[in-house]
Amino acid sequence: MSEQRHERPDRWRSTNPDLALLVLRVVAGAVFFAHGFQKLFLFTVPGTTAAFTEMGVPLAGVVAPSLAIVELVGGGLIVLGVLSRPVAAFLAVSMVGAAAFAHLGAGFWVDEGGFEYVAVLAAAAAAIAIAGPGRYGLSRVVLPERAAAILG
């Protein structure tokens, strides 16, 4: 007896990862955008700088506003799928920094100040940095073909 394999049509095989990346980009990008907005406009730059200083972040006066802007603008770029790879890579590294400076000593659970939340954000950003924006990113529209392929 020959075993018959049931495969999905090619259109599903090539589309599902792109849809998954779209969902991941929109959710992770929106969260990063919201965090940047919060740091800039709710906590304010002086408040965010003070918090970073208290956590022991080196050069907090430069790092705090820079990171807030990168999260705000970078989150928007990730949602749009423009320059996704470098922006997401930078945000992944920043979340590792957040874990090291603010959360690692508190253990795993976020309700105790732990690193579980920033670990998920770091992983999501790393996945986007590795995979790129997928078919539904706007890099292919706004960047030259080679740049879009490399930078996503």
DSSP file (Angstrom, degrees, kcal/mol; ACC not computed):
  #  RESIDUE AA STRUCTURE BP1 BP2  ACC     N-H-->O    O-->H-N    N-H-->O    O-->H-N    TCO  KAPPA ALPHA  PHI   PSI    X-CA   Y-CA   Z-CA
    1    1 A M              0   0    0      0, 0.0     2,-0.4     0, 0.0     0, 0.0   0.000 360.0 360.0 360.0 131.1    0.0    0.0    0.0
    2    2 A S        -     0   0    0      1,-0.0     2,-0.6     0, 0.0     0, 0.0  -0.705 360.0-127.2 -90.2 141.4    1.3    3.4   -0.9
    3    3 A E        -     0   0    0     -2,-0.4     2,-0.5     1,-0.0    -1,-0.0  -0.744  19.5-144.3 -89.1 125.9    1.0    6.1    1.7
    4    4 A Q        -     0   0    0     -2,-0.6     2,-0.5     2,-0.0    -1,-0.0  -0.777   9.2-146.3 -94.0 129.0   -0.6    9.2    0.3
    5    5 A R        -     0   0    0     -2,-0.5     2,-0.8     2,-0.0    -2,-0.0  -0.794   2.6-149.8 -95.5 132.2    0.7   12.5    1.7
    6    6 A H        -     0   0    0     -2,-0.5     2,-0.3     0, 0.0    -2,-0.0  -0.886  22.9-178.4-101.7 109.7   -1.7   15.3    2.1
    7    7 A E        -     0   0    0     -2,-0.8     3,-0.1     1,-0.0    -2,-0.0  -0.781  28.2-113.0-108.4 151.9    0.1   18.6    1.6
    8    8 A R        -     0   0    0     -2,-0.3     5,-0.1     1,-0.1    -1,-0.0  -0.484  45.6 -92.6 -74.4 150.9   -1.2   22.1    1.9
    9    9 A P    >>  -     0   0    0      0, 0.0     4,-1.7     0, 0.0     3,-1.4  -0.300  36.2-111.5 -61.4 151.7   -1.3   24.1   -1.3
   10   10 A D  H 3> S+     0   0    0      1,-0.3     4,-2.3     2,-0.2     5,-0.3   0.837 115.3  64.7 -54.0 -35.8    1.8   26.2   -2.0
   11   11 A R  H 3> S+     0   0    0      1,-0.2     4,-1.1     2,-0.2    -1,-0.3   0.851 105.9  43.7 -61.2 -32.1   -0.2   29.4   -1.5
   12   12 A W  H <> S+     0   0    0     -3,-1.4     4,-2.4     2,-0.2    -1,-0.2   0.895 110.5  54.5 -76.6 -41.4   -0.7   28.4    2.2
   13   13 A R  H  < S+     0   0    0     -4,-1.7    -2,-0.2     1,-0.2    -1,-0.2   0.878 115.7  38.2 -61.3 -37.8    2.8   27.3    2.8
   14   14 A S  H  X S+     0   0    0     -4,-2.3     4,-0.5     2,-0.1    -1,-0.2   0.733 119.0  47.5 -86.9 -21.6    4.2   30.6    1.6
   15   15 A T  H  X S+     0   0    0     -4,-1.1     4,-2.6    -5,-0.3     3,-0.3   0.871  97.0  66.3 -88.3 -39.9    1.6   32.8    3.1
   16   16 A N  H  X S+     0   0    0     -4,-2.4     4,-2.6     1,-0.2     5,-0.2   0.895 102.0  47.6 -55.2 -46.6    1.3   31.5    6.7
   17   17 A P  H  > S+     0   0    0      0, 0.0     4,-2.5     0, 0.0    -1,-0.2   0.891 112.4  51.1 -62.3 -35.4    4.8   32.6    7.8
   18   18 A D  H  X S+     0   0    0     -4,-0.5     4,-2.0    -3,-0.3   118,-0.2   0.896 111.2  46.8 -67.7 -39.4    4.2   36.0    6.3
   19   19 A L  H  X S+     0   0    0     -4,-2.6     4,-2.4     2,-0.2    -1,-0.2   0.895 111.5  52.0 -66.9 -39.4    0.9   36.4    8.2
   20   20 A A  H  X S+     0   0    0     -4,-2.6     4,-2.7    -5,-0.3    -2,-0.2   0.916 110.0  48.7 -62.3 -43.1    2.6   35.2   11.4
   21   21 A L  H  X S+     0   0    0     -4,-2.5     4,-3.1     2,-0.2    -1,-0.2   0.880 108.9  53.8 -64.3 -37.3    5.3   37.8   10.9
   22   22 A L  H  X S+     0   0    0     -4,-2.0     4,-2.7     2,-0.2     5,-0.2   0.943 110.9  45.5 -61.4 -47.3    2.7   40.4   10.3
   23   23 A V  H  X S+     0   0    0     -4,-2.4     4,-2.4     2,-0.2     5,-0.3   0.941 115.4  47.2 -60.9 -47.5    0.9   39.6   13.6
   24   24 A L  H  X S+     0   0    0     -4,-2.7     4,-2.6     1,-0.2     5,-0.4   0.919 113.9  47.8 -60.5 -45.1    4.3   39.4   15.4
   25   25 A R  H  X S+     0   0    0     -4,-3.1     4,-2.5     1,-0.2     5,-0.3   0.920 112.8  47.6 -62.8 -45.2    5.4   42.8   13.9
   26   26 A V  H  X S+     0   0    0     -4,-2.7     4,-1.9    -5,-0.2    -2,-0.2   0.928 117.9  40.3 -65.4 -45.2    2.1   44.6   14.7
   27   27 A V  H  X S+     0   0    0     -4,-2.4     4,-2.1    -5,-0.2    -2,-0.2   0.964 121.1  40.8 -70.6 -51.6    1.9   43.4   18.3
   28   28 A A  H  X S+     0   0    0     -4,-2.6     4,-2.6    -5,-0.3     5,-0.2   0.923 116.8  50.0 -64.0 -42.9    5.6   43.7   19.2
   29   29 A G  H  X S+     0   0    0     -4,-2.5     4,-2.7    -5,-0.4    -1,-0.2   0.903 110.0  50.3 -62.2 -40.9    5.9   47.0   17.3
   30   30 A A  H  X S+     0   0    0     -4,-1.9     4,-2.6    -5,-0.3    -1,-0.2   0.888 110.5  50.1 -64.5 -38.8    2.9   48.5   19.0
   31   31 A V  H  X S+     0   0    0     -4,-2.1     4,-2.3     2,-0.2    -2,-0.2   0.934 112.7  46.0 -65.6 -45.4    4.2   47.5   22.5
   32   32 A F  H  X S+     0   0    0     -4,-2.6     4,-2.5     2,-0.2    -2,-0.2   0.925 112.6  51.2 -62.5 -43.1    7.6   49.1   21.7
   33   33 A F  H  X S+     0   0    0     -4,-2.7     4,-2.6     1,-0.2    -2,-0.2   0.937 110.4  49.0 -57.4 -47.6    5.9   52.2   20.4
   34   34 A A  H  X S+     0   0    0     -4,-2.6     4,-2.7     1,-0.2    -1,-0.2   0.884 110.0  51.6 -61.5 -39.7    3.7   52.4   23.5
   35   35 A H  H  X S+     0   0    0     -4,-2.3     4,-2.5     2,-0.2    -1,-0.2   0.914 111.1  47.3 -64.5 -42.2    6.8   52.0   25.8
   36   36 A G  H  X S+     0   0    0     -4,-2.5     4,-2.3     2,-0.2     5,-0.2   0.914 112.5  49.6 -63.6 -42.6    8.6   54.8   23.9
   37   37 A F  H  X>S+     0   0    0     -4,-2.6     4,-3.2    -5,-0.2     5,-0.8   0.925 111.1  50.1 -60.1 -45.3    5.5   57.0   24.2
   38   38 A Q  I  X>S+     0   0    0     -4,-2.7     5,-3.2     1,-0.2     4,-1.2   0.918 111.6  47.6 -60.6 -45.5    5.2   56.3   27.9
   39   39 A K  I  <5S+     0   0    0     -4,-2.5     9,-0.4     3,-0.2    -1,-0.2   0.888 120.7  37.3 -64.5 -39.0    8.9   57.1   28.5
   40   40 A L  I  <>S+     0   0    0     -4,-2.3     5,-0.5    28,-0.2    -2,-0.2   0.911 132.3  18.2 -80.2 -43.8    8.7   60.4   26.5
   41   41 A F  I  <5S+     0   0    0     -4,-3.2    -3,-0.2    -5,-0.2    -2,-0.1   0.717 129.2  34.7-110.4 -24.9    5.3   61.7   27.3
   42   42 A L  I  <<S+     0   0    0     -4,-1.2    -3,-0.2    -5,-0.8    -4,-0.1   0.879 133.3  24.0 -96.8 -52.7    3.9   60.1   30.5
   43   43 A F  T  ><S-     0   0    0     -5,-3.2     4,-0.5    -6,-0.1    -4,-0.2   0.771 106.6-143.7 -78.5 -25.7    7.0   59.6   32.6
   44   44 A T  H  >5 -     0   0    0     -6,-0.6     4,-2.8     3,-0.2     5,-0.2   0.253  26.9 -82.6  71.0 159.8    8.8   62.5   30.7
   45   45 A V  H  ><S+     0   0    0     -5,-0.5     4,-2.8     1,-0.2     5,-0.2   0.921 130.5  49.5 -61.1 -46.0   12.4   62.5   29.8
   46   46 A P  H  > S+     0   0    0      0, 0.0     4,-2.3     0, 0.0    -1,-0.2   0.911 113.4  47.1 -61.4 -38.9   13.5   63.8   33.2
   47   47 A G  H  X S+     0   0    0     -4,-0.5     4,-2.1     2,-0.2    -2,-0.2   0.911 114.0  46.4 -66.6 -42.6   11.4   61.1   35.0
   48   48 A T  H  X S+     0   0    0     -4,-2.8     4,-2.5    -9,-0.4     5,-0.2   0.903 112.3  51.4 -65.9 -41.1   12.8   58.3   32.7
   49   49 A T  H  X S+     0   0    0     -4,-2.8     4,-2.6    -5,-0.2    -2,-0.2   0.910 109.4  50.1 -62.3 -42.5   16.3   59.6   33.2
   50   50 A A  H  X S+     0   0    0     -4,-2.3     4,-2.4    -5,-0.2    -1,-0.2   0.912 111.0  48.9 -62.3 -42.3   15.9   59.6   36.9
   51   51 A A  H  X S+     0   0    0     -4,-2.1     4,-1.7     2,-0.2    -2,-0.2   0.912 112.0  48.4 -64.3 -42.2   14.6   56.0   36.8
   52   52 A F  H  X>S+     0   0    0     -4,-2.5     5,-2.5     2,-0.2     4,-0.6   0.894 110.9  51.3 -64.7 -39.5   17.5   54.9   34.6
   53   53 A T  H ><5S+     0   0    0     -4,-2.6     3,-1.2     1,-0.2    -2,-0.2   0.923 108.4  51.3 -61.9 -44.7   19.9   56.6   37.0
   54   54 A E  H 3<5S+     0   0    0     -4,-2.4    -1,-0.2     1,-0.3    -2,-0.2   0.831 107.6  53.4 -61.9 -33.4   18.4   54.8   40.0
   55   55 A M  H 3<5S-     0   0    0     -4,-1.7    -1,-0.3    -5,-0.2    -2,-0.2   0.577 119.0-112.1 -78.3  -9.1   18.7   51.5   38.1
   56   56 A G  T <<5 +     0   0    0     -3,-1.2    -3,-0.2    -4,-0.6    -2,-0.1   0.692  55.8 165.0  87.4  18.8   22.4   52.2   37.6
   57   57 A V    > < -     0   0    0     -5,-2.5     3,-0.9    -6,-0.1    -1,-0.3  -0.565  40.9-118.2 -70.0 124.8   22.3   52.6   33.8
   58   58 A P  T 3  S+     0   0    0      0, 0.0     5,-0.2     0, 0.0    -1,-0.1  -0.353  93.3   7.4 -63.0 144.3   25.5   54.2   32.6
   59   59 A L  T >> S+     0   0    0      1,-0.1     4,-3.0     3,-0.1     3,-1.9   0.886  77.3 172.8  51.4  46.0   25.0   57.6   30.9
   60   60 A A  H <>  +     0   0    0     -3,-0.9     4,-2.3     1,-0.3    -1,-0.1   0.807  70.0  63.7 -55.8 -33.2   21.4   57.6   31.9
   61   61 A G  H 34 S+     0   0    0      1,-0.2    -1,-0.3     2,-0.2   -12,-0.1   0.747 116.1  29.9 -65.3 -23.3   21.0   61.2   30.6
   62   62 A V  H <> S+     0   0    0     -3,-1.9     4,-1.7     2,-0.1    -2,-0.2   0.802 121.0  50.4 -98.4 -43.3   21.8   60.0   27.1
   63   63 A V  H  X S+     0   0    0     -4,-3.0     4,-3.1    -5,-0.2     5,-0.3   0.908 105.1  55.8 -65.9 -44.7   20.5   56.5   27.2
   64   64 A A  H  X S+     0   0    0     -4,-2.3     4,-2.2    -5,-0.2    -1,-0.2   0.947 113.9  36.0 -60.3 -54.9   17.0   57.3   28.6
   65   65 A P  H  > S+     0   0    0      0, 0.0     4,-2.3     0, 0.0    -1,-0.2   0.890 118.3  52.8 -68.4 -34.3   15.9   59.8   25.9
   66   66 A S  H  X S+     0   0    0     -4,-1.7     4,-2.6     1,-0.2    -2,-0.2   0.946 111.8  44.9 -62.7 -47.0   17.7   57.9   23.1
   67   67 A L  H  X S+     0   0    0     -4,-3.1     4,-2.8     1,-0.2     5,-0.2   0.882 110.6  54.5 -65.4 -38.4   16.0   54.6   24.1
   68   68 A A  H  X S+     0   0    0     -4,-2.2     4,-2.3    -5,-0.3    -1,-0.2   0.922 111.8  44.4 -61.0 -43.7   12.6   56.3   24.4
   69   69 A I  H  X>S+     0   0    0     -4,-2.3     4,-3.0     2,-0.2     5,-0.5   0.907 113.3  50.6 -67.4 -42.0   12.9   57.7   20.9
   70   70 A V  H  X5S+     0   0    0     -4,-2.6     4,-2.3     1,-0.2     5,-0.4   0.907 112.0  47.5 -63.5 -41.0   14.2   54.4   19.5
   71   71 A E  H  X5S+     0   0    0     -4,-2.8     4,-2.0     3,-0.2    -2,-0.2   0.924 116.2  44.3 -65.7 -43.2   11.3   52.5   21.0
   72   72 A L  H  X5S+     0   0    0     -4,-2.3     4,-1.6    -5,-0.2    -2,-0.2   0.978 125.0  31.0 -65.1 -57.1    8.8   55.1   19.8
   73   73 A V  H  X5S+     0   0    0     -4,-3.0     4,-2.4     2,-0.2    -3,-0.2   0.921 121.8  50.9 -70.0 -44.1   10.1   55.4   16.2
   74   74 A G  H  X<S+     0   0    0     -4,-2.3     4,-2.5    -5,-0.5    -3,-0.2   0.888 107.3  53.4 -62.6 -39.7   11.4   51.8   16.0
   75   75 A G  H  X S+     0   0    0     -4,-2.0     4,-2.2    -5,-0.4    -1,-0.2   0.917 110.3  48.0 -60.6 -42.4    8.1   50.4   17.2
   76   76 A G  H  X S+     0   0    0     -4,-1.6     4,-2.1    -5,-0.2    -2,-0.2   0.904 111.3  50.2 -63.4 -41.6    6.4   52.3   14.4
   77   77 A L  H  X>S+     0   0    0     -4,-2.4     5,-2.6     2,-0.2     4,-1.5   0.881 109.6  51.0 -65.2 -37.8    8.9   51.1   11.8
   78   78 A I  H  <5S+     0   0    0     -4,-2.5    -1,-0.2     2,-0.2    -2,-0.2   0.925 108.4  51.5 -65.6 -43.3    8.5   47.5   12.9
   79   79 A V  H  <5S+     0   0    0     -4,-2.2    -2,-0.2     1,-0.2    -1,-0.2   0.924 114.9  43.3 -57.1 -43.7    4.7   47.8   12.6
   80   80 A L  H  <5S-     0   0    0     -4,-2.1    58,-2.4    -5,-0.1    -1,-0.2   0.706 111.0-123.1 -75.4 -20.2    5.1   49.1    9.1
   81   81 A G  T  <5 +     0   0    0     -4,-1.5    58,-1.9    56,-0.3     2,-0.5   0.871  63.5 139.0  77.3  38.2    7.8   46.6    8.2
   82   82 A V  S   <S-     0   0    0     -5,-2.6    -1,-0.3    56,-0.2    -2,-0.1  -0.973  77.2 -10.9-118.9 127.0   10.4   49.2    7.3
   83   83 A L  S  > S+     0   0    0     -2,-0.5     4,-1.9    -3,-0.1     5,-0.3   0.827  86.5 157.1  56.0  33.6   14.1   48.7    8.4
   84   84 A S  H  >  +     0   0    0     68,-0.8     4,-2.7     1,-0.2     5,-0.3   0.870  58.0  55.4 -59.8 -43.1   12.8   45.8   10.6
   85   85 A R  H  > S+     0   0    0     66,-2.1     4,-2.3     2,-0.2    -1,-0.2   0.963 113.6  35.5 -63.0 -55.6   16.0   43.9   10.9
   86   86 A P  H  > S+     0   0    0      0, 0.0     4,-2.2     0, 0.0    -1,-0.2   0.907 120.6  48.7 -67.3 -37.8   18.3   46.6   12.3
   87   87 A V  H  X S+     0   0    0     -4,-1.9     4,-2.4    64,-0.2    -2,-0.2   0.943 114.0  45.5 -65.2 -46.5   15.6   48.2   14.4
   88   88 A A  H  X S+     0   0    0     -4,-2.7     4,-2.5    -5,-0.3    -1,-0.2   0.877 111.1  53.7 -65.7 -36.9   14.5   44.9   15.9
   89   89 A A  H  X S+     0   0    0     -4,-2.3     4,-2.2    -5,-0.3    -1,-0.2   0.933 110.4  46.8 -62.2 -44.7   18.1   43.8   16.5
   90   90 A F  H  X S+     0   0    0     -4,-2.2     4,-2.3     1,-0.2    -2,-0.2   0.913 112.8  49.0 -63.0 -42.7   18.7   47.0   18.4
   91   91 A L  H  X S+     0   0    0     -4,-2.4     4,-1.9     2,-0.2    -1,-0.2   0.866 108.4  54.0 -66.9 -35.4   15.5   46.7   20.4
   92   92 A A  H  X S+     0   0    0     -4,-2.5     4,-1.7     2,-0.2    -1,-0.2   0.936 110.4  46.6 -61.9 -45.5   16.3   43.0   21.3
   93   93 A V  H  X S+     0   0    0     -4,-2.2     4,-2.2     1,-0.2    -2,-0.2   0.896 109.8  54.0 -63.6 -39.8   19.7   44.1   22.6
   94   94 A S  H  X S+     0   0    0     -4,-2.3     4,-2.3     1,-0.2    -1,-0.2   0.857 106.6  51.9 -64.5 -33.4   18.0   47.0   24.6
   95   95 A M  H  X S+     0   0    0     -4,-1.9     4,-2.4     2,-0.2    -1,-0.2   0.848 106.9  52.4 -71.5 -32.9   15.7   44.5   26.2
   96   96 A V  H  X S+     0   0    0     -4,-1.7     4,-2.4     2,-0.2    -2,-0.2   0.910 110.5  49.2 -64.5 -41.1   18.6   42.3   27.2
   97   97 A G  H  X S+     0   0    0     -4,-2.2     4,-2.9     2,-0.2     5,-0.3   0.908 109.2  51.6 -62.0 -42.3   20.0   45.5   28.8
   98   98 A A  H  X>S+     0   0    0     -4,-2.3     4,-2.5     1,-0.2     5,-0.9   0.906 110.0  49.7 -61.4 -41.5   16.7   46.2   30.5
   99   99 A A  I  X>S+     0   0    0     -4,-2.4     5,-3.2     3,-0.2     4,-1.1   0.934 113.9  45.6 -61.5 -45.2   16.8   42.6   31.9
  100  100 A A  I  <5S+     0   0    0     -4,-2.4     5,-0.2     3,-0.2    -2,-0.2   0.916 122.6  33.3 -66.3 -44.6   20.3   43.0   33.2
  101  101 A F  I  <5S+     0   0    0     -4,-2.9    -2,-0.2    -5,-0.1    -1,-0.2   0.815 134.6  16.5 -84.5 -31.2   19.9   46.5   34.8
  102  102 A A  I  <5S+     0   0    0     -4,-2.5    -3,-0.2    -5,-0.3    -2,-0.1   0.690 128.7  24.6-118.5 -22.3   16.3   46.4   36.0
  103  103 A H  I ><<S+     0   0    0     -4,-1.1     3,-1.6    -5,-0.9    12,-0.3   0.718  91.0  80.6-124.6 -25.8   14.9   42.9   36.2
  104  104 A L  G > <S+     0   0    0     -5,-3.2     3,-1.6     1,-0.3    11,-0.1   0.878  93.2  54.3 -59.2 -41.8   17.4   40.1   36.6
  105  105 A G  G 3  S+     0   0    0      1,-0.3    -1,-0.3    -6,-0.2     9,-0.1   0.674 101.9  60.5 -67.1 -16.1   17.9   40.5   40.3
  106  106 A A  G <  S-     0   0    0     -3,-1.6     8,-0.3     1,-0.3    -1,-0.3   0.386 107.4-122.9 -93.9   4.1   14.1   40.2   40.9
  107  107 A G    <   -     0   0    0     -3,-1.6     8,-1.7    -4,-0.2    -1,-0.3  -0.517  42.7 -51.6  89.9-159.2   13.8   36.7   39.5
  108  108 A F  S    S+     0   0    0      6,-0.3     8,-2.5    -2,-0.2     9,-0.2   0.911 100.5  87.4 -87.4 -46.9   11.6   35.5   36.6
  109  109 A W    > > -     0   0    0     -3,-0.2     5,-2.9     6,-0.2     3,-1.3  -0.348  62.7-147.3 -72.8 131.2    8.1   36.7   37.3
  110  110 A V  G > 5S+     0   0    0      1,-0.3     3,-2.3     3,-0.2    -1,-0.1   0.823  95.9  64.6 -65.0 -32.9    7.1   40.1   36.1
  111  111 A D  G 3 5S+     0   0    0      1,-0.3    -1,-0.3     2,-0.1    -2,-0.1   0.678 106.3  45.7 -67.9 -13.2    4.7   40.7   39.0
  112  112 A E  G < 5S-     0   0    0     -3,-1.3    -1,-0.3    -6,-0.1    -2,-0.2   0.188 132.0 -94.1-107.1  13.5    7.7   40.6   41.3
  113  113 A G  T < 5S+     0   0    0     -3,-2.3    -7,-0.3     1,-0.1    -3,-0.2   0.571  79.1 149.6  86.9  10.2    9.7   42.9   39.0
  114  114 A G      < -     0   0    0     -5,-2.9     3,-0.3    -8,-0.3    -6,-0.3   0.070  57.5-105.4 -75.1-175.1   11.3   39.9   37.1
  115  115 A F  S  > S+     0   0    0     -8,-1.7     4,-2.2   -12,-0.3     5,-0.2   0.318  83.3 104.4 -98.3   5.7   12.5   39.6   33.6
  116  116 A E  H  > S+     0   0    0     -8,-2.5     4,-1.8     1,-0.2    -1,-0.2   0.897  84.4  46.8 -58.5 -42.1    9.8   37.4   32.0
  117  117 A Y  H  > S+     0   0    0     -3,-0.3     4,-2.2    -9,-0.2    -1,-0.2   0.932 114.1  45.1 -67.1 -47.5    8.2   40.3   30.1
  118  118 A V  H  > S+     0   0    0     -4,-0.3     4,-2.6     1,-0.2    -1,-0.2   0.811 109.5  58.1 -69.1 -26.3   11.4   41.8   28.7
  119  119 A A  H  X S+     0   0    0     -4,-2.2     4,-2.4     2,-0.2    -1,-0.2   0.911 107.1  47.0 -66.1 -41.3   12.5   38.3   27.8
  120  120 A V  H  X S+     0   0    0     -4,-1.8     4,-2.7     2,-0.2    -2,-0.2   0.917 113.4  48.2 -65.8 -42.6    9.4   37.9   25.6
  121  121 A L  H  X S+     0   0    0     -4,-2.2     4,-2.6     2,-0.2     5,-0.2   0.910 111.8  49.9 -63.3 -41.2   10.0   41.3   24.0
  122  122 A A  H  X S+     0   0    0     -4,-2.6     4,-2.6     2,-0.2    -2,-0.2   0.920 112.4  47.4 -62.2 -43.6   13.6   40.5   23.4
  123  123 A A  H  X S+     0   0    0     -4,-2.4     4,-2.5     2,-0.2    -2,-0.2   0.908 112.4  48.8 -65.6 -42.4   12.7   37.1   21.8
  124  124 A A  H  X S+     0   0    0     -4,-2.7     4,-2.0     2,-0.2    -2,-0.2   0.930 113.9  46.2 -62.7 -45.1   10.0   38.8   19.6
  125  125 A A  H  X S+     0   0    0     -4,-2.6     4,-2.5     1,-0.2    -2,-0.2   0.903 112.2  51.0 -64.9 -40.6   12.4   41.5   18.5
  126  126 A A  H  X S+     0   0    0     -4,-2.6     4,-2.2    -5,-0.2    -1,-0.2   0.903 108.3  52.3 -63.3 -40.6   15.1   38.9   17.8
  127  127 A A  H  X S+     0   0    0     -4,-2.5     4,-2.8     1,-0.2     5,-0.3   0.904 111.4  46.5 -62.2 -41.2   12.7   36.8   15.7
  128  128 A I  H  X S+     0   0    0     -4,-2.0     4,-2.6     2,-0.2    -2,-0.2   0.897 110.5  53.0 -67.4 -40.0   11.8   39.9   13.6
  129  129 A A  H  < S+     0   0    0     -4,-2.5    -2,-0.2     1,-0.2    -1,-0.2   0.879 115.7  40.9 -62.0 -37.5   15.5   40.7   13.2
  130  130 A I  H  < S+     0   0    0     -4,-2.2    -2,-0.2    -5,-0.2    -1,-0.2   0.931 124.7  33.9 -75.5 -47.5   16.3   37.2   12.0
  131  131 A A  H  < S-     0   0    0     -4,-2.8     3,-0.4     1,-0.2    -3,-0.2   0.749  97.1-142.3 -84.2 -25.1   13.2   36.7    9.7
  132  132 A G     <  -     0   0    0     -4,-2.6    -1,-0.2    -5,-0.3    -2,-0.1  -0.350  44.6 -54.8  82.2-174.7   12.7   40.3    8.5
  133  133 A P  S    S-     0   0    0      0, 0.0     3,-0.4     0, 0.0    -1,-0.2   0.647  73.0-137.2 -79.7 -14.6    9.3   41.8    7.9
  134  134 A G    >   -     0   0    0     -3,-0.4     3,-1.5     1,-0.2  -116,-0.1  -0.245  46.9 -46.5  80.8-178.4    7.8   39.1    5.6
  135  135 A R  T 3  S+     0   0    0      1,-0.3    -1,-0.2  -120,-0.1     5,-0.1   0.753 133.1  57.4 -60.7 -28.4    5.8   39.7    2.5
  136  136 A Y  T 3  S+     0   0    0     -3,-0.4    -1,-0.3  -118,-0.2     2,-0.2   0.227  80.1 109.6 -96.8  15.7    3.5   42.3    4.1
  137  137 A G    X   -     0   0    0     -3,-1.5     3,-0.5     1,-0.1   -56,-0.3  -0.589  68.6-133.3 -85.7 154.5    6.2   44.7    5.2
  138  138 A L  T >> S+     0   0    0    -58,-2.4     4,-2.2    -2,-0.2     3,-1.4   0.476  85.7  93.6 -87.7  -2.3    6.5   48.1    3.4
  139  139 A S  H 3> S+     0   0    0    -58,-1.9     4,-2.4    13,-0.4    -1,-0.2   0.891  81.8  58.0 -55.3 -38.7   10.3   47.9    3.0
  140  140 A R  H <4 S+     0   0    0     -3,-0.5    -1,-0.3     1,-0.2    -2,-0.1   0.740 111.9  41.9 -64.2 -21.9    9.7   46.4   -0.5
  141  141 A V  H <4 S+     0   0    0     -3,-1.4    -2,-0.2    -4,-0.1    -1,-0.2   0.840 123.2  32.7 -91.8 -39.1    7.8   49.5   -1.4
  142  142 A V  H  < S+     0   0    0     -4,-2.2    -2,-0.2     2,-0.1    -3,-0.2   0.593 112.4  58.5-101.2 -12.4    9.9   52.3    0.1
  143  143 A L  S  < S-     0   0    0     -4,-2.4     5,-0.0    -5,-0.3     9,-0.0  -0.841  91.9 -94.1-116.0 154.2   13.4   50.9   -0.2
  144  144 A P     >  -     0   0    0      0, 0.0     4,-2.9     0, 0.0     5,-0.3  -0.308  47.8-104.8 -58.5 153.1   15.5   49.8   -3.2
  145  145 A E  H  > S+     0   0    0      1,-0.2     4,-2.1     2,-0.2     5,-0.1   0.867 118.6  45.8 -53.1 -46.8   15.2   46.1   -3.8
  146  146 A R  H  > S+     0   0    0      2,-0.2     4,-1.8     1,-0.2    -1,-0.2   0.924 114.6  47.7 -66.2 -43.4   18.6   45.2   -2.5
  147  147 A A  H  >>S+     0   0    0      1,-0.2     4,-3.3     2,-0.2     5,-0.6   0.899 111.1  51.7 -63.8 -40.2   18.3   47.4    0.6
  148  148 A A  H  X5S+     0   0    0     -4,-2.9     4,-1.5     1,-0.2    -1,-0.2   0.892 109.1  51.0 -63.0 -39.3   14.8   45.9    1.3
  149  149 A A  H  <5S+     0   0    0     -4,-2.1    -1,-0.2    -5,-0.3    -2,-0.2   0.859 120.0  34.8 -66.4 -35.7   16.2   42.4    1.1
  150  150 A I  H  <5S+     0   0    0     -4,-1.8    -2,-0.2    -5,-0.1    -3,-0.2   0.914 129.5  29.8 -85.5 -47.2   19.0   43.1    3.6
  151  151 A L  H  <5       0   0    0     -4,-3.3   -66,-2.1    -5,-0.2   -64,-0.2   0.720 360.0 360.0 -90.8 -23.5   17.4   45.6    6.0
  152  152 A G     <<       0   0    0     -4,-1.5   -68,-0.8    -5,-0.6   -13,-0.4   0.504 360.0 360.0  62.9 360.0   13.8   44.4    5.8
